[in-house]
Amino acid sequence: MGMTARMNRLMGADGKLFDVAIDHGFFNERSFLGGIEDLRKAVATIVAAGPDAIQLPPGTAPILQAIPGKSKPSLVLRTDVANVYGKELPRHLFSRMIEDAVEQAVRLDAACVVVNLLLLPDQPELHLQCVDNVCRLKAQTERAGMPLMVEPLVMQSNDKAGGYMVDGDLDKLLPLVRQAVELGADVIKADPCDQIEEYHRVVEVTCGIPVLVRGGGRAPDDEILRRTEAVMRQGASGIVYGRNVIQHPNPAGMTRALMSIVHDGVSASEAFRYLA
């Protein structure tokens, strides 16, 4: 019953979800702090705009949960920290899960926990760490009735892409998404593919598990709105965007624009009025 109750609290009544990620400070990268230097202000701005959920790590999740009232967004708790996002990779890569992740999530009244499943070129040890994290977290979430969101993330070589560049090759993305499903994900958070009109293939391999599309780095407004419309029309259950909201000049307007696409099914051009 706990799993169903928390999923109902996470997703909208229509089974769709917009989760705003504000967990970037967890990863020790200066560029990730844009728009969230004053985190209390950033959280308050997003809460007022009314998305379904906000994604935060344990140290800053209390900022959201301290806000009084019943109408604030649900908490998605980030449970792992990694050092793979810089322009130059360090000598040793890691993806470290926090201690007692689900216990912390329960204490913080989270509706869901999220963990990475990273696939970097020539880094099998890092992938193994992530598989181990998911396996251990799955056992904990099952006992507690806590939904598990897994984030399969394929990244390009740093030598080629210069750091934190996703690889939207379906031949790499599809098997990693399916691995996340097979490991026990209740929700998938996946990148868009290179040919966005093919995103229905990502949805297909998840076997009915809700698929949320990751936003990635900043993109022009028309691009992010059109991409959101395209993936929602192909069966995605929602989106998890961070920098395209919190680094936007009008984060509240962008939140409302994206909510209108996700929940009301409006077109990108119609949603643009919230940014005018």
BAFI-3210 file (N, C-alpha, C; in Angstrom, 3 decimals, decimal comma, padded with zeros to 6 digits):
// residues 276
n [1|2|3|4|5|6|7|8|9|10|11|12|13|14|15|16|17|18|19|20|21|22|23|24|25|26|27|28|29|30|31|32|33|34|35|36|37|38|39|40|41|42|43|44|45|46|47|48|49|50|51|52|53|54|55|56|57|58|59|60|61|62|63|64|65|66|67|68|69|70|71|72|73|74|75|76|77|78|79|80|81|82|83|84|85|86|87|88|89|90|91|92|93|94|95|96|97|98|99|100|101|102|103|104|105|106|107|108|109|110|111|112|113|114|115|116|117|118|119|120|121|122|123|124|125|126|127|128|129|130|131|132|133|134|135|136|137|138|139|140|141|142|143|144|145|146|147|148|149|150|151|152|153|154|155|156|157|158|159|160|161|162|163|164|165|166|167|168|169|170|171|172|173|174|175|176|177|178|179|180|181|182|183|184|185|186|187|188|189|190|191|192|193|194|195|196|197|198|199|200|201|202|203|204|205|206|207|208|209|210|211|212|213|214|215|216|217|218|219|220|221|222|223|224|225|226|227|228|229|230|231|232|233|234|235|236|237|238|239|240|241|242|243|244|245|246|247|248|249|250|251|252|253|254|255|256|257|258|259|260|261|262|263|264|265|266|267|268|269|270|271|272|273|274|275|276]
n.u [000,831|002,023|003,714|001,895|000,519|002,545|003,322|000,979|001,078|003,315|002,896|000,789|-002,840|-003,553|-001,672|000,689|003,834|005,803|008,898|011,057|014,451|016,671|019,100|021,726|023,942|025,033|027,064|029,536|030,436|031,240|029,874|027,357|025,990|024,672|021,929|021,030|022,422|021,389|019,642|017,311|015,705|015,476|014,098|011,713|010,694|010,187|008,409|006,219|005,446|004,353|005,036|004,847|006,698|009,811|013,244|015,750|018,799|019,779|020,771|019,606|016,943|015,294|014,682|012,631|010,731|010,192|008,422|005,251|001,916|-000,245|-000,045|002,383|004,993|005,802|008,550|011,388|014,027|017,428|019,877|022,522|025,929|028,225|031,320|031,620|031,134|032,696|034,778|037,250|038,031|038,510|041,237|040,228|037,081|033,804|030,633|028,749|026,552|024,353|024,303|021,973|019,779|016,988|015,836|016,495|014,982|012,372|012,243|012,387|010,020|009,775|008,481|009,622|012,703|015,796|018,319|021,446|022,299|025,015|026,765|029,739|032,264|034,630|034,655|034,006|034,112|032,903|030,308|029,657|029,660|027,368|025,355|025,478|024,670|021,977|020,927|021,186|019,631|017,138|016,304|015,951|013,954|011,768|011,130|010,268|008,199|008,740|008,895|011,189|013,221|015,163|017,996|019,130|022,015|023,799|026,955|029,104|032,549|034,896|037,101|036,117|033,760|034,037|033,100|030,360|028,475|025,740|025,051|023,068|022,594|020,584|021,251|022,871|021,414|018,907|019,431|020,515|018,451|016,618|018,034|017,890|015,145|014,982|016,472|014,757|013,476|010,938|010,205|011,453|014,036|015,121|017,413|016,738|016,740|018,946|017,497|014,670|012,121|012,077|011,645|009,629|010,498|012,157|010,248|008,836|010,581|010,477|008,454|005,941|006,496|006,548|008,004|010,210|011,524|014,767|016,148|018,739|021,498|021,297|019,041|017,724|014,588|012,470|013,373|013,443|010,761|009,536|010,772|009,766|007,020|007,158|008,139|006,187|003,978|004,719|004,392|005,751|005,734|006,247|008,516|011,853|013,356|016,010|018,247|017,161|015,024|015,700|017,839|016,720|015,654|013,065|011,970|009,558|007,648|008,577|008,211|005,411|004,795|005,860|004,393|001,895|002,203|002,834|000,641|-001,726|-001,579|-000,994|000,313|003,753|003,950|001,650|002,210|004,211|003,235|003,347|005,816|005,968]
n.v [-001,207|001,202|001,793|002,328|004,518|006,424|006,670|007,745|010,190|011,235|011,355|013,245|013,509|012,657|010,830|011,884|013,711|016,419|017,007|019,073|019,389|020,212|019,518|019,885|020,955|018,892|017,699|018,924|020,841|023,892|025,250|024,194|025,565|027,774|029,888|028,703|029,563|030,999|029,005|028,714|030,755|029,905|027,457|028,374|029,942|028,016|026,309|028,036|028,174|025,730|022,900|019,268|017,852|018,217|017,768|016,944|016,718|015,046|017,007|019,463|018,996|019,454|022,176|022,394|020,745|022,096|024,060|025,256|023,806|021,875|021,783|021,889|020,844|017,329|015,538|014,343|012,357|012,667|010,174|009,499|010,440|011,641|011,940|012,669|014,731|016,884|018,928|017,797|014,528|013,098|011,237|008,968|007,603|007,789|006,641|007,251|006,033|007,471|006,896|004,628|005,194|004,948|005,040|007,651|008,934|008,263|009,555|012,157|012,409|011,777|011,167|009,542|007,990|008,656|007,363|007,075|005,317|004,941|005,081|005,277|005,762|003,146|002,710|000,471|-000,213|001,915|001,676|-000,768|-000,040|001,562|-000,268|-001,894|-000,016|000,403|-002,165|-002,589|-000,475|-001,116|-003,318|-002,061|-000,140|-001,735|-002,954|-000,750|000,339|002,368|004,259|003,691|005,557|005,259|006,448|006,037|006,852|007,657|008,670|010,727|010,438|012,324|013,425|013,825|015,296|017,135|017,077|016,099|015,519|014,146|011,003|010,358|008,101|005,603|002,897|002,594|003,763|002,421|-000,338|000,265|001,601|-000,507|-002,253|-000,862|-001,110|-003,918|-004,221|-003,315|-000,799|001,544|003,863|005,452|007,662|009,168|010,172|012,316|011,051|011,094|011,312|012,718|012,041|009,342|008,639|007,118|004,527|004,268|004,501|002,188|000,036|000,052|-001,423|-000,575|000,871|004,112|006,725|009,342|012,241|013,478|016,755|017,873|020,017|023,653|024,855|026,549|028,302|027,666|025,258|023,518|023,492|022,464|019,956|018,821|018,701|016,851|014,428|013,896|013,438|011,023|009,189|009,495|009,873|012,169|014,766|015,543|018,292|020,551|022,673|024,003|025,200|026,366|027,996|029,693|032,963|033,485|031,503|030,684|031,181|029,449|027,010|026,932|026,925|024,464|022,733|023,046|021,771|019,152|018,353|019,447|019,032|020,931|022,647|023,398|025,992|027,167|026,984|028,789|031,254|031,655|032,610|035,021]
n.w [000,000|000,709|-001,451|-003,550|-002,460|-002,258|-004,950|-005,965|-004,709|-005,860|-008,695|-010,953|-010,944|-013,431|-014,072|-014,976|-014,745|-013,626|-012,580|-010,932|-010,960|-008,468|-007,511|-008,117|-006,812|-005,390|-006,771|-006,908|-008,811|-010,157|-012,246|-012,071|-010,158|-011,046|-010,821|-008,512|-006,339|-004,139|-002,506|-001,000|-001,985|-004,643|-004,351|-003,171|-005,265|-007,265|-005,935|-005,668|-008,308|-008,796|-009,670|-009,967|-008,413|-006,616|-006,891|-004,678|-002,706|000,442|002,274|001,636|001,212|003,500|003,265|001,411|002,702|005,014|004,390|005,095|004,909|002,675|-000,055|-001,359|-003,698|-004,140|-002,648|-004,298|-003,555|-004,038|-004,099|-004,614|-005,163|-007,541|-009,425|-012,125|-013,881|-014,692|-016,910|-017,185|-016,387|-013,161|-011,595|-010,331|-010,640|-009,224|-007,951|-005,406|-003,023|-000,632|002,950|004,455|002,719|002,077|004,579|005,297|003,334|004,110|006,597|005,718|004,460|001,736|-001,559|-003,388|-004,420|-006,140|-008,306|-010,030|-013,086|-014,543|-017,649|-018,980|-021,496|-021,588|-018,822|-016,991|-014,274|-012,940|-013,908|-012,750|-010,035|-010,023|-010,750|-008,514|-006,574|-007,384|-007,034|-004,238|-003,323|-004,356|-002,809|-000,346|-000,948|-001,631|000,806|002,242|000,787|-001,039|-003,949|-006,639|-008,613|-011,436|-013,133|-016,101|-017,725|-020,457|-021,404|-023,421|-024,515|-022,658|-023,947|-026,446|-026,142|-024,075|-021,417|-019,401|-021,469|-022,974|-024,543|-027,110|-028,625|-029,757|-029,835|-027,654|-025,600|-025,416|-024,482|-021,954|-020,636|-020,589|-018,944|-016,524|-016,025|-015,732|-013,436|-011,556|-011,488|-010,650|-011,800|-014,680|-015,556|-018,254|-020,866|-023,743|-027,117|-030,024|-032,426|-032,059|-032,798|-032,562|-029,976|-028,906|-028,959|-026,763|-024,736|-025,285|-024,551|-021,810|-020,760|-019,804|-017,506|-016,031|-017,952|-017,610|-019,034|-019,216|-018,844|-019,199|-020,210|-020,567|-022,995|-025,924|-025,520|-027,360|-028,367|-026,101|-025,372|-027,691|-027,790|-025,456|-026,028|-028,141|-026,955|-025,067|-026,684|-027,698|-025,742|-023,303|-019,740|-018,441|-017,330|-016,171|-015,386|-014,833|-015,025|-017,233|-016,146|-013,588|-014,268|-015,999|-017,116|-016,303|-014,242|-013,021|-015,003|-017,022|-015,719|-015,571|-018,286|-019,124|-017,489|-018,641|-021,083|-020,281|-018,634|-019,716|-022,374|-024,323|-027,227|-028,121|-029,113|-028,071|-025,349|-025,090|-024,457|-021,751|-021,304|-022,407]
ca.u [000,000|002,892|004,193|000,797|000,238|003,612|003,228|-000,147|001,524|004,343|002,344|-000,472|-004,035|-003,608|-000,553|001,815|004,689|006,896|009,798|012,115|015,665|017,477|020,071|022,998|025,035|025,527|028,067|030,821|030,809|030,901|028,894|026,034|025,365|023,959|020,497|020,654|023,310|020,462|018,777|015,987|014,953|015,175|013,043|010,465|010,205|009,644|007,214|005,120|005,011|003,463|005,262|004,403|007,735|011,117|014,296|016,761|019,569|019,378|021,138|018,769|015,532|014,500|014,217|011,302|009,785|009,860|007,370|003,977|000,795|-000,375|-000,058|003,720|005,377|006,378|010,007|012,155|015,308|018,634|020,545|023,900|026,790|029,240|032,307|031,833|030,509|033,613|035,373|038,334|037,697|039,551|041,970|039,361|035,662|032,962|029,230|028,621|025,214|024,301|024,006|020,575|019,093|015,528|015,489|016,527|013,838|011,163|012,274|012,161|008,687|009,906|007,552|010,385|014,154|016,368|019,713|022,003|022,886|025,910|027,537|030,754|033,184|035,801|034,590|033,137|034,072|031,890|029,003|029,429|029,263|025,983|024,509|025,446|023,816|020,576|020,529|021,021|018,523|015,893|015,894|015,473|012,701|010,702|010,717|009,650|007,140|009,226|009,182|012,583|013,474|016,518|018,383|020,148|022,650|024,923|027,729|030,151|033,910|035,286|038,023|035,323|032,649|034,404|032,481|028,920|027,688|025,028|025,100|021,690|022,577|019,604|021,882|023,416|020,396|017,850|019,779|020,730|017,109|016,039|018,731|017,297|013,851|015,214|017,001|013,642|013,003|009,497|010,121|012,674|014,370|016,050|017,730|016,198|017,633|019,391|016,349|013,627|010,905|012,206|011,617|008,657|011,220|012,572|009,042|008,459|011,415|010,293|007,444|004,837|006,958|006,547|009,261|010,383|012,614|015,710|016,342|020,137|021,991|020,430|018,704|016,809|013,215|011,650|013,856|013,033|009,313|009,209|011,214|008,822|005,803|007,415|008,251|004,888|003,096|005,176|004,089|006,444|004,833|006,583|009,859|012,646|014,207|016,635|018,848|016,282|014,058|016,286|018,736|015,945|015,346|011,723|011,761|008,149|006,966|008,971|007,529|003,998|004,758|006,098|003,236|000,778|002,458|002,792|-000,667|-002,863|-001,397|-000,958|001,469|004,867|003,650|000,665|002,847|005,157|002,607|003,718|007,129|005,858]
ca.v [000,000|002,369|002,101|002,956|005,832|007,371|006,924|008,665|011,506|011,695|011,644|013,962|012,661|012,136|009,922|012,620|014,277|017,352|017,042|020,058|018,959|021,267|018,722|019,980|021,266|017,629|017,094|019,593|021,513|025,321|025,670|023,679|026,405|028,881|029,967|028,108|030,024|031,210|027,844|028,949|031,567|029,070|026,505|029,121|030,339|026,849|025,866|028,942|027,903|024,571|021,612|018,110|017,397|018,865|016,782|017,532|015,770|015,049|018,198|020,624|018,603|020,109|023,508|022,167|020,125|023,056|024,966|024,785|023,590|020,576|021,889|021,995|019,683|016,173|015,460|013,226|012,450|012,192|009,286|009,173|011,549|011,156|012,949|012,401|015,785|017,954|018,911|016,825|013,494|012,857|009,970|007,882|007,937|007,086|006,971|006,839|006,182|007,936|005,846|004,474|006,097|004,906|005,535|009,114|009,350|008,150|010,628|013,428|012,322|011,758|010,319|008,733|008,180|008,564|006,932|006,995|004,132|005,638|004,319|006,113|004,960|002,521|002,838|-000,597|-000,227|002,888|001,074|-001,781|000,670|002,009|-001,463|-002,278|000,959|000,138|-003,442|-002,391|000,443|-001,811|-004,110|-001,134|000,495|-002,731|-003,132|000,471|000,833|003,639|004,163|003,817|006,145|005,000|007,390|005,506|008,016|007,351|009,882|010,678|010,583|013,696|013,891|014,207|016,203|018,189|016,986|016,063|015,522|012,881|010,274|010,014|006,981|004,619|001,596|002,587|004,185|001,427|-001,435|000,747|001,815|-001,815|-002,777|-000,206|-001,767|-005,279|-004,117|-003,077|000,587|001,831|005,014|005,661|009,041|008,900|011,272|012,261|010,432|012,007|011,502|012,826|011,370|007,920|008,435|006,080|003,266|004,259|004,205|000,795|-000,946|000,125|-002,416|000,059|001,707|005,523|007,285|010,780|012,655|014,378|017,976|018,129|021,395|024,724|024,864|027,649|028,062|026,982|023,882|022,716|023,324|021,542|018,619|018,321|018,317|015,652|013,205|013,623|012,862|009,663|008,283|009,778|010,208|013,458|015,302|016,001|019,364|021,352|023,933|024,706|025,929|027,201|028,977|030,516|034,285|033,438|030,104|030,412|031,114|028,221|025,914|026,912|026,533|023,022|022,055|023,066|020,726|017,834|017,988|019,910|018,604|022,039|022,643|024,247|027,382|027,649|027,093|029,907|032,468|031,835|033,246|036,322]
ca.w [000,000|000,757|-002,797|-004,292|-001,876|-002,621|-006,389|-006,154|-004,252|-006,791|-010,014|-010,998|-011,045|-014,794|-014,270|-015,553|-013,715|-013,871|-011,443|-011,129|-010,280|-007,861|-006,755|-008,837|-005,914|-004,847|-007,637|-006,756|-010,059|-010,044|-013,255|-011,718|-009,143|-011,666|-010,537|-007,228|-005,276|-003,023|-002,712|-000,406|-002,938|-005,806|-003,982|-002,979|-006,589|-007,953|-005,199|-006,014|-009,683|-008,699|-010,341|-009,193|-007,499|-006,640|-006,620|-003,810|-001,895|001,848|003,032|001,325|001,168|004,554|002,845|000,833|003,633|006,075|003,916|005,642|004,008|002,029|-001,515|-001,959|-004,502|-003,467|-002,635|-004,854|-002,869|-004,721|-003,158|-004,970|-005,574|-008,474|-009,815|-013,549|-014,666|-015,034|-018,246|-017,097|-015,422|-012,166|-011,696|-009,861|-010,758|-008,267|-007,739|-004,003|-002,486|000,746|003,921|004,883|001,790|002,174|005,914|005,198|002,516|004,927|007,601|005,022|003,845|000,279|-002,314|-004,331|-004,413|-007,486|-008,329|-011,377|-013,708|-015,462|-018,620|-019,608|-022,300|-020,965|-017,362|-016,490|-012,810|-012,539|-014,193|-011,719|-008,809|-010,180|-010,690|-007,105|-005,893|-007,713|-006,418|-002,797|-003,101|-004,676|-001,649|000,678|-001,358|-001,575|002,204|002,765|-000,073|-001,582|-005,386|-007,046|-009,916|-011,900|-014,177|-017,005|-018,351|-021,337|-021,624|-024,429|-024,046|-022,352|-024,982|-027,612|-025,870|-023,142|-020,102|-019,146|-022,689|-023,077|-025,807|-027,436|-029,553|-029,298|-029,644|-026,292|-024,648|-025,226|-023,568|-020,595|-020,091|-020,283|-017,772|-015,363|-015,811|-015,251|-012,081|-010,648|-011,430|-010,689|-012,697|-015,450|-015,944|-019,356|-021,770|-025,102|-028,097|-031,074|-033,312|-031,048|-033,287|-032,243|-028,524|-028,566|-028,785|-025,361|-023,966|-025,543|-023,851|-020,363|-020,353|-019,103|-016,398|-016,452|-018,450|-017,487|-019,917|-018,573|-019,620|-019,535|-020,165|-021,055|-024,415|-026,236|-025,073|-028,357|-028,480|-024,952|-025,416|-028,785|-027,393|-024,455|-026,741|-028,951|-026,149|-024,445|-027,714|-027,986|-024,643|-022,051|-018,638|-017,872|-017,521|-015,033|-015,892|-013,798|-015,459|-018,162|-015,324|-012,533|-014,870|-016,930|-016,561|-015,731|-013,888|-012,748|-016,291|-017,696|-015,032|-015,994|-019,695|-019,207|-016,879|-019,586|-022,084|-019,645|-018,079|-020,513|-023,752|-025,265|-028,114|-027,710|-029,457|-027,102|-024,043|-025,113|-023,936|-020,346|-021,284|-023,104]
c.u [000,868|003,380|003,121|000,519|001,292|003,606|002,084|000,235|002,556|003,743|001,096|-001,638|-004,172|-002,468|000,666|002,596|005,672|007,663|010,908|013,325|016,446|018,542|021,493|024,193|025,687|026,794|029,373|031,336|030,327|029,806|027,479|025,291|024,609|022,465|020,091|021,635|022,513|019,390|017,385|015,104|014,552|014,045|011,710|009,856|009,543|008,395|006,015|004,587|004,226|003,763|004,791|005,411|008,977|012,144|015,440|017,554|019,246|019,662|020,244|017,289|014,716|014,025|012,825|010,317|009,437|008,762|006,018|002,916|000,866|-000,148|001,319|004,051|005,931|007,894|010,468|013,564|016,424|019,469|022,001|024,641|027,909|030,164|032,637|031,448|031,438|034,171|036,585|037,979|038,840|040,177|041,097|037,907|034,856|031,508|028,873|027,203|025,283|023,961|022,515|019,643|017,584|015,059|015,493|015,329|012,535|011,112|011,973|010,804|008,765|008,853|008,286|011,872|014,674|017,848|020,163|022,356|023,745|026,629|028,453|031,700|034,365|035,837|033,677|033,044|033,018|030,491|028,663|029,012|027,789|025,006|024,367|024,567|022,341|020,099|020,287|019,829|017,179|015,396|015,318|014,116|011,532|010,201|009,931|008,462|007,467|009,513|010,649|012,653|014,934|016,786|019,485|020,717|023,881|025,645|028,794|031,523|034,225|036,233|037,266|034,378|032,956|033,647|030,970|028,072|027,056|025,197|023,693|021,550|021,640|020,210|022,523|022,338|019,373|018,257|020,018|019,395|016,487|016,736|018,164|015,949|014,059|015,770|015,926|013,152|011,478|009,203|011,472|012,822|015,464|016,252|016,922|017,214|017,957|018,269|015,100|012,336|010,938|012,047|010,603|009,318|011,775|011,394|008,692|009,261|011,259|009,146|006,328|005,225|006,992|007,941|009,221|011,609|013,451|015,992|017,771|020,485|021,008|020,268|017,800|015,369|012,403|012,069|013,345|011,526|008,900|009,617|010,233|007,522|006,003|007,459|006,935|003,933|003,486|005,058|004,882|005,421|005,154|008,030|010,516|013,643|014,757|017,095|017,990|015,139|014,779|017,273|018,022|015,682|013,984|011,393|010,302|007,363|007,305|008,311|006,085|003,864|004,910|004,951|002,068|000,959|002,270|001,372|-001,856|-002,744|-001,354|000,300|002,559|004,561|002,616|001,309|003,759|004,558|002,964|005,072|007,108|005,960]
c.v [001,260|002,785|002,830|004,359|006,848|007,664|007,889|010,080|012,103|012,180|012,515|012,998|012,042|011,157|010,563|013,318|015,278|017,502|018,043|019,646|020,170|020,593|018,879|020,298|020,035|017,160|017,885|020,194|022,960|025,731|025,218|024,585|027,593|028,826|029,402|028,502|030,298|030,128|028,040|029,768|030,737|028,099|027,225|029,524|029,165|026,330|026,724|028,684|026,603|023,363|020,467|017,719|018,253|017,840|017,459|016,435|015,935|016,343|019,395|020,273|019,243|021,513|023,403|021,711|021,028|024,026|024,449|024,600|022,260|020,608|021,956|020,736|018,553|016,218|014,183|013,360|011,850|011,386|008,991|010,425|010,971|012,301|012,864|013,572|016,914|017,839|017,994|015,804|013,304|011,471|008,783|008,345|007,148|007,511|006,389|007,085|006,639|006,766|005,844|005,341|006,113|005,354|007,054|009,627|009,306|009,279|011,986|013,479|012,425|010,849|009,353|008,971|007,984|008,219|006,798|005,569|004,657|004,666|005,288|005,236|004,445|002,696|001,754|-000,632|000,754|002,326|000,014|-001,138|001,065|000,836|-001,913|-001,319|000,665|-001,135|-003,278|-001,492|-000,236|-002,622|-003,222|-000,536|-000,477|-002,899|-001,934|000,951|002,183|003,489|004,461|004,362|005,886|005,870|006,782|006,628|007,577|008,650|009,662|010,779|012,046|014,273|014,410|015,361|017,274|018,202|017,041|016,202|014,158|012,294|009,778|008,910|005,901|003,246|001,471|002,865|003,088|000,288|-000,971|001,033|000,480|-002,459|-002,164|-000,813|-003,135|-005,280|-003,730|-001,659|000,644|003,005|005,124|007,146|008,944|010,135|011,184|011,608|011,438|012,322|011,524|012,152|009,877|007,643|007,382|004,721|003,144|003,898|002,723|-000,188|-000,890|-000,738|-001,796|000,886|003,168|006,002|008,800|011,179|013,709|015,588|018,220|019,602|022,390|024,648|026,067|027,287|027,276|025,526|023,016|022,499|022,348|020,114|018,004|017,886|017,002|014,391|012,875|012,998|011,425|008,727|008,484|010,189|011,545|013,816|015,562|017,010|020,146|022,681|024,699|025,429|026,897|028,233|029,862|031,887|034,357|032,000|029,759|030,290|029,846|027,006|025,814|026,495|025,021|022,233|022,004|022,027|019,353|017,444|018,377|019,535|019,727|021,934|023,547|025,714|027,969|027,882|028,320|031,181|032,712|032,535|034,629|037,473]
c.w [000,000|-000,607|-003,598|-003,782|-002,292|-004,120|-006,684|-005,736|-005,200|-008,103|-009,888|-011,125|-012,426|-015,085|-014,901|-014,433|-014,296|-012,571|-011,760|-010,293|-009,774|-006,987|-007,288|-007,935|-005,301|-005,563|-007,745|-008,057|-009,997|-011,017|-012,911|-010,738|-009,728|-011,394|-009,197|-006,119|-004,001|-003,142|-002,117|-001,355|-004,150|-005,510|-003,834|-004,315|-007,307|-007,256|-005,577|-007,415|-009,795|-009,545|-009,444|-008,122|-007,649|-006,172|-005,869|-003,118|-000,407|002,594|002,805|001,173|002,287|004,201|002,239|001,899|004,801|005,662|004,398|004,567|003,291|000,527|-002,147|-002,758|-003,641|-003,573|-003,331|-004,293|-003,710|-003,722|-003,492|-005,442|-006,433|-008,871|-011,305|-014,449|-015,093|-016,438|-018,312|-016,026|-014,431|-012,341|-011,314|-009,935|-009,735|-008,413|-006,374|-003,514|-001,033|001,672|004,269|004,034|001,990|003,554|005,926|004,410|003,313|005,950|006,976|004,326|002,323|-000,344|-003,222|-004,064|-005,829|-007,381|-009,783|-011,785|-014,852|-016,387|-019,359|-020,411|-021,475|-019,451|-016,782|-014,974|-012,283|-012,774|-013,145|-010,405|-008,867|-010,120|-009,239|-006,298|-006,129|-007,022|-004,921|-002,492|-003,366|-003,484|-000,555|000,315|-001,307|-000,148|002,718|001,941|-000,672|-003,077|-005,696|-008,468|-010,289|-013,121|-015,048|-017,863|-019,132|-021,639|-022,684|-023,769|-023,776|-023,399|-026,201|-027,308|-024,827|-021,843|-020,115|-020,409|-022,866|-024,473|-026,102|-028,458|-029,021|-029,077|-028,268|-025,249|-024,368|-024,292|-022,133|-019,905|-019,708|-019,078|-016,498|-015,012|-015,177|-013,828|-011,066|-010,531|-011,446|-011,609|-013,396|-015,764|-016,997|-020,224|-023,057|-026,031|-029,204|-032,062|-032,436|-031,491|-033,018|-030,750|-028,089|-028,372|-027,361|-024,472|-024,099|-024,691|-022,337|-019,862|-019,505|-017,898|-016,857|-016,846|-018,311|-018,284|-019,221|-019,462|-020,057|-019,434|-020,763|-022,561|-024,672|-025,882|-026,097|-028,502|-027,331|-024,948|-026,523|-028,440|-026,393|-025,113|-027,488|-028,095|-025,459|-025,448|-028,062|-026,779|-023,378|-020,994|-017,997|-018,118|-016,173|-015,585|-014,707|-014,324|-016,456|-017,448|-014,397|-013,069|-015,884|-016,305|-015,881|-015,341|-013,605|-014,050|-017,050|-017,045|-015,502|-017,454|-019,838|-018,576|-017,851|-020,687|-021,478|-019,262|-018,954|-021,980|-024,763|-026,129|-027,568|-027,988|-028,493|-025,738|-023,966|-024,530|-022,473|-020,207|-021,900|-022,090]
res [m|g|m|t|a|r|m|n|r|l|m|g|a|d|g|k|l|f|d|v|a|i|d|h|g|f|f|n|e|r|s|f|l|g|g|i|e|d|l|r|k|a|v|a|t|i|v|a|a|g|p|d|a|i|q|l|p|p|g|t|a|p|i|l|q|a|i|p|g|k|s|k|p|s|l|v|l|r|t|d|v|a|n|v|y|g|k|e|l|p|r|h|l|f|s|r|m|i|e|d|a|v|e|q|a|v|r|l|d|a|a|c|v|v|v|n|l|l|l|l|p|d|q|p|e|l|h|l|q|c|v|d|n|v|c|r|l|k|a|q|t|e|r|a|g|m|p|l|m|v|e|p|l|v|m|q|s|n|d|k|a|g|g|y|m|v|d|g|d|l|d|k|l|l|p|l|v|r|q|a|v|e|l|g|a|d|v|i|k|a|d|p|c|d|q|i|e|e|y|h|r|v|v|e|v|t|c|g|i|p|v|l|v|r|g|g|g|r|a|p|d|d|e|i|l|r|r|t|e|a|v|m|r|q|g|a|s|g|i|v|y|g|r|n|v|i|q|h|p|n|p|a|g|m|t|r|a|l|m|s|i|v|h|d|g|v|s|a|s|e|a|f|r|y|l|a]
***
